[in-house]
Amino acid sequence: MSKFNLQVNGRSHEVDVVPETPLLWVLRDNLDMVGTKFGCGIGQCGACTVHLDGNPARACQTPVASAASSKITTIEGLSGDGSHPLQRAWCEIDVAQCGYCQAGQIMTAAALLSQNPSPTDQDIDDAMGGNLCRCATYLRIRAAIHRAAELAQAGKEIRA
């Protein structure tokens, strides 16, 4: 066991875990941040996507020891009240069906929009290609990303 001081959603958290423990389980089991989901466990589905220093990362494949020096953002950190442009667009477009993959989808989309505030369909497809949705809401996901870009340009900056 080792002690790590994690910066998650702007707050400091000390955890005492095995260094190889996946960040996903530290977030869920030690910090009770359950918005980040377990999907496949091999980094292929994207349900566990979080941001490390603003970049999307698969929490199931990221050892806590390698994340300890990063600024970590989870879905809970985008906004506490659902006012983030992506969260607003997701609701407006009614993207989710089962909803299981949506936190990872939104986190990947937030990283995209922070780098490219006016993405094309191809930009979106390229960025989102590693996130799987078993309900196949891909067209609504793309529409919501475009809508979030519009909302952001109308006054809300996208931050990763």
C-alpha positions in Angstrom: 0.0 0.0 0.0 1.1 3.5 -0.8 -0.3 6.9 0.0 -1.2 9.2 -3.0 -2.5 12.7 -2.9 -4.9 13.0 -5.9 -6.3 16.2 -7.3 -9.8 15.2 -8.4 -12.3 17.8 -9.6 -10.3 20.6 -8.0 -10.1 18.9 -4.6 -7.3 17.1 -2.9 -7.9 13.5 -1.8 -5.5 11.2 0.0 -5.8 7.5 -0.7 -3.8 4.6 0.6 -3.8 1.9 -2.2 -1.6 -0.4 -4.1 0.2 1.7 -6.8 -1.1 -0.5 -9.6 -4.7 -0.1 -8.6 -6.6 1.2 -11.7 -7.7 4.8 -11.2 -11.3 3.7 -12.0 -11.5 1.6 -8.8 -9.9 4.3 -6.6 -12.5 6.8 -7.9 -15.4 4.5 -7.4 -14.4 2.5 -4.3 -12.2 4.9 -2.3 -13.6 8.3 -3.3 -17.3 7.3 -3.9 -17.3 9.0 -7.3 -19.4 6.5 -9.2 -20.1 8.6 -12.4 -17.1 6.9 -14.0 -18.3 3.5 -15.1 -16.7 0.1 -15.6 -17.4 -1.2 -19.0 -14.9 -3.6 -20.5 -11.9 -3.3 -18.2 -9.5 -3.3 -21.2 -9.7 0.3 -22.3 -11.8 -0.5 -25.4 -15.3 0.8 -24.7 -14.7 4.3 -23.2 -17.2 4.1 -20.4 -14.5 4.9 -17.8 -13.1 8.0 -19.6 -11.8 10.7 -17.3 -9.5 13.6 -18.0 -5.9 13.7 -16.9 -4.6 17.2 -17.3 -7.4 17.9 -19.8 -6.8 14.8 -22.0 -9.1 11.9 -22.1 -7.8 8.7 -20.4 -9.2 5.3 -19.7 -9.4 5.0 -15.9 -9.6 1.2 -16.1 -6.1 1.1 -17.6 -4.5 4.0 -15.7 -2.7 2.9 -12.6 -3.3 5.3 -9.7 0.5 5.8 -9.4 0.7 7.3 -12.9 -2.3 9.6 -12.3 -1.2 11.0 -9.0 0.7 13.8 -10.6 -2.2 14.8 -12.9 -5.2 17.0 -12.5 -8.0 14.5 -12.7 -11.5 15.5 -13.8 -14.5 13.1 -13.7 -18.0 13.6 -15.0 -18.9 14.9 -11.6 -16.3 17.7 -12.1 -17.7 19.1 -15.3 -20.5 20.9 -13.4 -22.3 20.1 -10.2 -25.6 21.4 -11.5 -25.7 20.1 -15.0 -25.0 23.5 -16.6 -22.0 22.4 -18.7 -22.9 22.9 -22.4 -22.4 19.2 -23.1 -24.7 18.2 -20.2 -27.3 20.7 -21.4 -27.1 19.5 -25.0 -27.3 15.9 -23.9 -30.6 16.6 -22.2 -31.9 18.8 -24.9 -31.2 16.2 -27.7 -32.3 13.4 -25.4 -29.1 11.4 -26.2 -29.2 8.7 -23.5 -31.2 5.5 -23.7 -29.7 3.1 -21.1 -27.2 5.9 -20.2 -24.4 3.6 -19.1 -21.8 4.9 -21.5 -22.8 8.5 -21.4 -20.3 9.8 -18.8 -17.5 8.5 -20.9 -19.0 9.9 -24.1 -19.4 13.3 -22.5 -15.9 13.3 -21.1 -14.4 12.5 -24.5 -16.6 15.1 -26.1 -15.5 17.7 -23.6 -11.8 17.0 -24.5 -12.7 17.3 -28.2 -14.5 20.7 -27.8 -11.8 22.1 -25.6 -9.3 21.5 -28.4 -11.7 22.1 -31.4 -14.7 24.4 -30.6 -16.3 23.9 -34.0 -15.8 20.3 -35.0 -17.0 18.8 -38.3 -18.9 15.5 -38.3 -15.6 13.8 -39.3 -13.8 15.4 -36.4 -16.5 14.2 -34.0 -16.5 10.7 -35.5 -12.7 10.5 -35.2 -12.6 11.7 -31.6 -15.6 9.6 -30.5 -14.7 6.4 -32.4 -13.2 4.7 -29.3 -16.4 5.2 -27.2 -18.9 2.4 -27.7 -22.7 2.8 -27.1 -24.6 -0.4 -27.0 -27.9 1.5 -27.7 -26.3 3.0 -30.8 -27.2 6.6 -30.1 -24.2 7.8 -32.2 -26.3 10.2 -34.4 -27.7 11.9 -31.3 -24.3 12.0 -29.7 -23.0 13.8 -32.8 -26.0 16.2 -32.8 -25.5 16.9 -29.1 -21.8 17.7 -29.6 -22.7 20.2 -32.4 -25.4 21.7 -30.1 -22.9 22.0 -27.2 -20.5 23.8 -29.5 -23.3 26.2 -30.4 -24.1 26.8 -26.7 -20.5 27.3 -25.9 -20.1 29.8 -28.7 -23.1 31.6 -27.3 -21.4 32.2 -24.0 -20.2 29.1 -22.2 -16.6 28.1 -22.7 -15.9 24.4 -22.9 -13.3 23.3 -20.5 -11.7 19.9 -20.2 
